[in-house]
Amino acid sequence: MNNDYDRGEEVPTNQIIDVPVNPLPVVKLVVFLNGEQVLAEVDESIDGGRITLKNPLSVMIQSMTDADENGDYQSTVSYGSWLPMAADRDIEVERSSIISVCDPISSLCESYLEGIIDG
C-alpha cells in the first residue's frame, strides 16, 4: 500500500492555531431612493435582489459645518428606529429601492455599535 500522504513527519497536534475572528458586525450605510439613510448590519441574498437590514437605525443629520482647511466636516446626527412598528428587527428590502450601500465614517459606525451592543 502506498501512503503518499505519510511522509514520515508528524503534524504536531498540540499547537494552537490563531484563526482571525471578526467579533463586530459589519455595519453599512444604506441610502434609499427616497433619501432615507439607514445604518444597519447588511446581509445580501444569494440572488442579489434583496438585502436584509439587521438592527436598522435611521440616520438624520441635525447640523453640519462647512469644511475646514483639511476638507473635513463636523456634523451632528441623531438616530431613530427605522420602521419602529415592525415586529422583527431583521428587515428585508428590495435592492431596487436602494441607491447606495457604503461604509460609514468610523465615528458613525462606532456610535451605532455602542448603541446596539450597550443598548
CNS distance restraints for C-alpha pairs under 8 A (distance, minus, plus):
assign (resid  25 and name CA) (resid  41 and name CA) 6.33 0.50 0.50
assign (resid  26 and name CA) (resid  41 and name CA) 5.64 0.50 0.50
assign (resid  26 and name CA) (resid  42 and name CA) 7.18 0.50 0.50
assign (resid  27 and name CA) (resid  39 and name CA) 6.71 0.50 0.50
assign (resid  27 and name CA) (resid  40 and name CA) 5.42 0.50 0.50
assign (resid  27 and name CA) (resid  41 and name CA) 4.57 0.50 0.50
assign (resid  27 and name CA) (resid  42 and name CA) 6.74 0.50 0.50
assign (resid  27 and name CA) (resid 103 and name CA) 7.06 0.50 0.50
assign (resid  27 and name CA) (resid 104 and name CA) 7.51 0.50 0.50
assign (resid  27 and name CA) (resid 109 and name CA) 6.53 0.50 0.50
assign (resid  28 and name CA) (resid  39 and name CA) 5.76 0.50 0.50
assign (resid  28 and name CA) (resid  40 and name CA) 5.69 0.50 0.50
assign (resid  28 and name CA) (resid  41 and name CA) 6.15 0.50 0.50
assign (resid  28 and name CA) (resid  42 and name CA) 6.48 0.50 0.50
assign (resid  28 and name CA) (resid 101 and name CA) 6.38 0.50 0.50
assign (resid  28 and name CA) (resid 102 and name CA) 5.57 0.50 0.50
assign (resid  28 and name CA) (resid 103 and name CA) 4.99 0.50 0.50
assign (resid  28 and name CA) (resid 104 and name CA) 6.02 0.50 0.50
assign (resid  29 and name CA) (resid  37 and name CA) 6.70 0.50 0.50
assign (resid  29 and name CA) (resid  38 and name CA) 5.70 0.50 0.50
assign (resid  29 and name CA) (resid  39 and name CA) 4.71 0.50 0.50
assign (resid  29 and name CA) (resid  40 and name CA) 6.76 0.50 0.50
assign (resid  29 and name CA) (resid 101 and name CA) 5.72 0.50 0.50
assign (resid  29 and name CA) (resid 102 and name CA) 5.29 0.50 0.50
assign (resid  29 and name CA) (resid 103 and name CA) 5.87 0.50 0.50
assign (resid  29 and name CA) (resid 104 and name CA) 5.41 0.50 0.50
assign (resid  30 and name CA) (resid  37 and name CA) 5.65 0.50 0.50
assign (resid  30 and name CA) (resid  38 and name CA) 5.11 0.50 0.50
assign (resid  30 and name CA) (resid  39 and name CA) 6.30 0.50 0.50
assign (resid  30 and name CA) (resid  40 and name CA) 7.66 0.50 0.50
assign (resid  30 and name CA) (resid  98 and name CA) 7.13 0.50 0.50
assign (resid  30 and name CA) (resid  99 and name CA) 7.79 0.50 0.50
assign (resid  30 and name CA) (resid 100 and name CA) 5.86 0.50 0.50
assign (resid  30 and name CA) (resid 101 and name CA) 4.55 0.50 0.50
assign (resid  30 and name CA) (resid 102 and name CA) 6.59 0.50 0.50
assign (resid  31 and name CA) (resid  35 and name CA) 6.29 0.50 0.50
assign (resid  31 and name CA) (resid  36 and name CA) 5.81 0.50 0.50
assign (resid  31 and name CA) (resid  37 and name CA) 4.65 0.50 0.50
assign (resid  31 and name CA) (resid  38 and name CA) 6.54 0.50 0.50
assign (resid  31 and name CA) (resid  98 and name CA) 5.93 0.50 0.50
assign (resid  31 and name CA) (resid  99 and name CA) 5.55 0.50 0.50
assign (resid  31 and name CA) (resid 100 and name CA) 5.17 0.50 0.50
assign (resid  31 and name CA) (resid 101 and name CA) 6.43 0.50 0.50
assign (resid  32 and name CA) (resid  36 and name CA) 5.29 0.50 0.50
assign (resid  32 and name CA) (resid  37 and name CA) 6.51 0.50 0.50
assign (resid  32 and name CA) (resid  97 and name CA) 5.86 0.50 0.50
assign (resid  32 and name CA) (resid  98 and name CA) 4.26 0.50 0.50
assign (resid  32 and name CA) (resid  99 and name CA) 5.35 0.50 0.50
assign (resid  32 and name CA) (resid 100 and name CA) 7.13 0.50 0.50
assign (resid  33 and name CA) (resid  97 and name CA) 5.70 0.50 0.50
assign (resid  33 and name CA) (resid  98 and name CA) 5.56 0.50 0.50
assign (resid  33 and name CA) (resid  99 and name CA) 5.60 0.50 0.50
assign (resid  36 and name CA) (resid  58 and name CA) 7.26 0.50 0.50
assign (resid  36 and name CA) (resid  59 and name CA) 7.74 0.50 0.50
assign (resid  37 and name CA) (resid  58 and name CA) 5.94 0.50 0.50
assign (resid  37 and name CA) (resid  59 and name CA) 5.47 0.50 0.50
assign (resid  37 and name CA) (resid  60 and name CA) 7.36 0.50 0.50
assign (resid  38 and name CA) (resid  56 and name CA) 6.22 0.50 0.50
assign (resid  38 and name CA) (resid  57 and name CA) 5.45 0.50 0.50
assign (resid  38 and name CA) (resid  58 and name CA) 4.48 0.50 0.50
assign (resid  38 and name CA) (resid  59 and name CA) 5.59 0.50 0.50
assign (resid  38 and name CA) (resid  82 and name CA) 7.41 0.50 0.50
assign (resid  39 and name CA) (resid  56 and name CA) 5.63 0.50 0.50
assign (resid  39 and name CA) (resid  57 and name CA) 5.25 0.50 0.50
assign (resid  39 and name CA) (resid  58 and name CA) 6.41 0.50 0.50
assign (resid  39 and name CA) (resid  59 and name CA) 6.74 0.50 0.50
assign (resid  39 and name CA) (resid 112 and name CA) 7.50 0.50 0.50
assign (resid  40 and name CA) (resid  53 and name CA) 5.54 0.50 0.50
assign (resid  40 and name CA) (resid  54 and name CA) 5.60 0.50 0.50
assign (resid  40 and name CA) (resid  55 and name CA) 5.68 0.50 0.50
assign (resid  40 and name CA) (resid  56 and name CA) 4.41 0.50 0.50
assign (resid  40 and name CA) (resid  57 and name CA) 6.42 0.50 0.50
assign (resid  41 and name CA) (resid  53 and name CA) 5.75 0.50 0.50
assign (resid  41 and name CA) (resid  54 and name CA) 4.95 0.50 0.50
assign (resid  41 and name CA) (resid  55 and name CA) 6.70 0.50 0.50
assign (resid  41 and name CA) (resid  56 and name CA) 7.28 0.50 0.50
assign (resid  42 and name CA) (resid  51 and name CA) 6.60 0.50 0.50
assign (resid  42 and name CA) (resid  52 and name CA) 5.70 0.50 0.50
assign (resid  42 and name CA) (resid  53 and name CA) 4.98 0.50 0.50
assign (resid  42 and name CA) (resid  54 and name CA) 6.31 0.50 0.50
assign (resid  43 and name CA) (resid  51 and name CA) 5.59 0.50 0.50
assign (resid  43 and name CA) (resid  52 and name CA) 5.12 0.50 0.50
assign (resid  43 and name CA) (resid  53 and name CA) 6.78 0.50 0.50
assign (resid  43 and name CA) (resid  54 and name CA) 7.96 0.50 0.50
assign (resid  44 and name CA) (resid  48 and name CA) 6.04 0.50 0.50
assign (resid  44 and name CA) (resid  50 and name CA) 6.26 0.50 0.50
assign (resid  44 and name CA) (resid  51 and name CA) 4.36 0.50 0.50
assign (resid  44 and name CA) (resid  52 and name CA) 6.31 0.50 0.50
assign (resid  45 and name CA) (resid  49 and name CA) 6.58 0.50 0.50
assign (resid  45 and name CA) (resid  50 and name CA) 5.46 0.50 0.50
assign (resid  45 and name CA) (resid  51 and name CA) 5.71 0.50 0.50
assign (resid  45 and name CA) (resid  52 and name CA) 7.59 0.50 0.50
assign (resid  48 and name CA) (resid  95 and name CA) 7.46 0.50 0.50
assign (resid  49 and name CA) (resid  94 and name CA) 6.12 0.50 0.50
assign (resid  49 and name CA) (resid  95 and name CA) 5.27 0.50 0.50
assign (resid  49 and name CA) (resid  96 and name CA) 7.47 0.50 0.50
assign (resid  50 and name CA) (resid  92 and name CA) 6.63 0.50 0.50
assign (resid  50 and name CA) (resid  93 and name CA) 5.58 0.50 0.50
assign (resid  50 and name CA) (resid  94 and name CA) 4.46 0.50 0.50
assign (resid  50 and name CA) (resid  95 and name CA) 4.92 0.50 0.50
assign (resid  51 and name CA) (resid  92 and name CA) 5.67 0.50 0.50
assign (resid  51 and name CA) (resid  93 and name CA) 5.56 0.50 0.50
assign (resid  51 and name CA) (resid  94 and name CA) 6.54 0.50 0.50
assign (resid  51 and name CA) (resid  95 and name CA) 6.44 0.50 0.50
assign (resid  52 and name CA) (resid  90 and name CA) 6.24 0.50 0.50
assign (resid  52 and name CA) (resid  91 and name CA) 5.38 0.50 0.50
assign (resid  52 and name CA) (resid  92 and name CA) 4.23 0.50 0.50
assign (resid  52 and name CA) (resid  93 and name CA) 6.27 0.50 0.50
assign (resid  53 and name CA) (resid  89 and name CA) 7.86 0.50 0.50
assign (resid  53 and name CA) (resid  90 and name CA) 5.54 0.50 0.50
assign (resid  53 and name CA) (resid  91 and name CA) 5.12 0.50 0.50
assign (resid  53 and name CA) (resid  92 and name CA) 6.22 0.50 0.50
assign (resid  53 and name CA) (resid  93 and name CA) 7.58 0.50 0.50
assign (resid  54 and name CA) (resid  89 and name CA) 5.94 0.50 0.50
assign (resid  54 and name CA) (resid  90 and name CA) 4.40 0.50 0.50
assign (resid  54 and name CA) (resid  91 and name CA) 6.48 0.50 0.50
assign (resid  55 and name CA) (resid  89 and name CA) 5.29 0.50 0.50
assign (resid  55 and name CA) (resid  90 and name CA) 6.35 0.50 0.50
assign (resid  55 and name CA) (resid 116 and name CA) 7.59 0.50 0.50
assign (resid  56 and name CA) (resid  81 and name CA) 6.91 0.50 0.50
assign (resid  56 and name CA) (resid  82 and name CA) 5.73 0.50 0.50
assign (resid  56 and name CA) (resid  89 and name CA) 7.12 0.50 0.50
assign (resid  56 and name CA) (resid  90 and name CA) 7.82 0.50 0.50
assign (resid  56 and name CA) (resid  91 and name CA) 7.94 0.50 0.50
assign (resid  57 and name CA) (resid  79 and name CA) 6.04 0.50 0.50
assign (resid  57 and name CA) (resid  80 and name CA) 5.60 0.50 0.50
assign (resid  57 and name CA) (resid  81 and name CA) 4.93 0.50 0.50
assign (resid  57 and name CA) (resid  82 and name CA) 4.99 0.50 0.50
assign (resid  58 and name CA) (resid  79 and name CA) 5.50 0.50 0.50
assign (resid  58 and name CA) (resid  80 and name CA) 5.02 0.50 0.50
assign (resid  58 and name CA) (resid  81 and name CA) 5.93 0.50 0.50
assign (resid  58 and name CA) (resid  82 and name CA) 5.05 0.50 0.50
assign (resid  59 and name CA) (resid  77 and name CA) 6.68 0.50 0.50
assign (resid  59 and name CA) (resid  78 and name CA) 6.01 0.50 0.50
assign (resid  59 and name CA) (resid  79 and name CA) 4.92 0.50 0.50
assign (resid  59 and name CA) (resid  80 and name CA) 6.73 0.50 0.50
assign (resid  60 and name CA) (resid  77 and name CA) 5.50 0.50 0.50
assign (resid  60 and name CA) (resid  78 and name CA) 5.31 0.50 0.50
assign (resid  60 and name CA) (resid  79 and name CA) 6.28 0.50 0.50
assign (resid  60 and name CA) (resid  80 and name CA) 7.95 0.50 0.50
assign (resid  61 and name CA) (resid  75 and name CA) 7.00 0.50 0.50
assign (resid  61 and name CA) (resid  76 and name CA) 6.01 0.50 0.50
assign (resid  61 and name CA) (resid  77 and name CA) 4.42 0.50 0.50
assign (resid  61 and name CA) (resid  78 and name CA) 6.52 0.50 0.50
assign (resid  62 and name CA) (resid  75 and name CA) 7.34 0.50 0.50
assign (resid  62 and name CA) (resid  76 and name CA) 5.31 0.50 0.50
assign (resid  62 and name CA) (resid  77 and name CA) 5.21 0.50 0.50
assign (resid  62 and name CA) (resid  78 and name CA) 6.70 0.50 0.50
assign (resid  63 and name CA) (resid  75 and name CA) 5.47 0.50 0.50
assign (resid  63 and name CA) (resid  76 and name CA) 5.23 0.50 0.50
assign (resid  63 and name CA) (resid  77 and name CA) 7.21 0.50 0.50
assign (resid  64 and name CA) (resid  73 and name CA) 6.81 0.50 0.50
assign (resid  64 and name CA) (resid  74 and name CA) 5.67 0.50 0.50
assign (resid  64 and name CA) (resid  75 and name CA) 4.16 0.50 0.50
assign (resid  64 and name CA) (resid  76 and name CA) 6.48 0.50 0.50
assign (resid  65 and name CA) (resid  73 and name CA) 5.86 0.50 0.50
assign (resid  65 and name CA) (resid  74 and name CA) 5.34 0.50 0.50
assign (resid  65 and name CA) (resid  75 and name CA) 6.34 0.50 0.50
assign (resid  66 and name CA) (resid  73 and name CA) 6.01 0.50 0.50
assign (resid  66 and name CA) (resid  74 and name CA) 7.55 0.50 0.50
assign (resid  67 and name CA) (resid  71 and name CA) 4.88 0.50 0.50
assign (resid  67 and name CA) (resid  72 and name CA) 5.02 0.50 0.50
assign (resid  67 and name CA) (resid  73 and name CA) 4.65 0.50 0.50
assign (resid  67 and name CA) (resid  74 and name CA) 7.57 0.50 0.50
assign (resid  68 and name CA) (resid  72 and name CA) 5.49 0.50 0.50
assign (resid  68 and name CA) (resid  73 and name CA) 6.58 0.50 0.50
assign (resid  93 and name CA) (resid  97 and name CA) 7.48 0.50 0.50
assign (resid  94 and name CA) (resid  98 and name CA) 7.49 0.50 0.50
assign (resid 104 and name CA) (resid 108 and name CA) 6.21 0.50 0.50
assign (resid 104 and name CA) (resid 109 and name CA) 6.06 0.50 0.50
assign (resid 105 and name CA) (resid 109 and name CA) 6.42 0.50 0.50
assign (resid 106 and name CA) (resid 110 and name CA) 6.05 0.50 0.50
assign (resid 107 and name CA) (resid 111 and name CA) 6.19 0.50 0.50
assign (resid 108 and name CA) (resid 112 and name CA) 6.18 0.50 0.50
assign (resid 109 and name CA) (resid 113 and name CA) 6.18 0.50 0.50
assign (resid 110 and name CA) (resid 114 and name CA) 6.10 0.50 0.50
assign (resid 111 and name CA) (resid 115 and name CA) 6.17 0.50 0.50
assign (resid 112 and name CA) (resid 116 and name CA) 6.37 0.50 0.50
assign (resid 113 and name CA) (resid 117 and name CA) 5.79 0.50 0.50
assign (resid 113 and name CA) (resid 118 and name CA) 7.99 0.50 0.50
assign (resid 114 and name CA) (resid 118 and name CA) 5.54 0.50 0.50
assign (resid 114 and name CA) (resid 119 and name CA) 7.39 0.50 0.50
assign (resid 115 and name CA) (resid 119 and name CA) 4.99 0.50 0.50
